[in-house]
Amino acid sequence: MNKKWWKAAGIRAVKTVAQTAVAMLPVKATVTEVDWLMVAGTAALAGVASLLTSLAGLPEVKVE
């Protein structure tokens, strides 16, 4: 795992966290009705899962 791998895996993880956070927001809820702790926890877990999945390989990072 070199610098390129960490960068690519990090970008994927950040995107996954953002997508998960947005998906957790109810459509008709106001900002005060959202359980932000649940959103943050679920999004963080998705980020960890993304990094672990990246261990299987990243097509954008060529193995030398």
N, C-alpha and C positions, 0 to 999 in steps of 0.2 A: 504494500500500500504506500504509494508515493504521494507527492503533493498534488499531482493531477487527479489521482483517485479521490483524495479527501475533498478537493474542490468540487468535483462532479457529484460525489455522494452528498456533500453538504447542500449543494444547490437542489438536488432531488429531495432531500429531507425537508428543507425550508418550504419548497413547493407543496409537499405532502402535508406539512403542518398547516399551511395557509388554507389548502383545499379542505382539510378536515374541519378546521375551525369554522369556515363558512358553511359547510354542510351541517354542522351542529346547531346553527342558528335557526330557531323557528321562524317561519315566514311572517306570522302576524304578531310576534312578540315585540314589545318595546325594549329598549336598552336595559331598563331596570328589571324586566321580567326574565332576562336571560341568566341562566346559572353559569356564570363566567368561570367558576372553579371547575365545573364539569367540562366545559368547552376547552379550557387550557389543559386539563389533565388528559383528555382524550386526544387532543392535537399533539401534545408532547409524546404520548405513547405511540401515535402514528409516526412521528419523526424518528423515534428509536427503532420502530419496526422497519422503516425505510432504510435506515443505516444498516441494520442487520441483513435486510434483503440485498443491499448493495454488495455485501460480502460475496454473494454468488457470482458477481461480475457486473461490470458496467460496459455496455457496448460502445459508449463514446470514449472510453479509456482503453487504448490498445496495450496489451501485455507485451512487454519487451523481453 
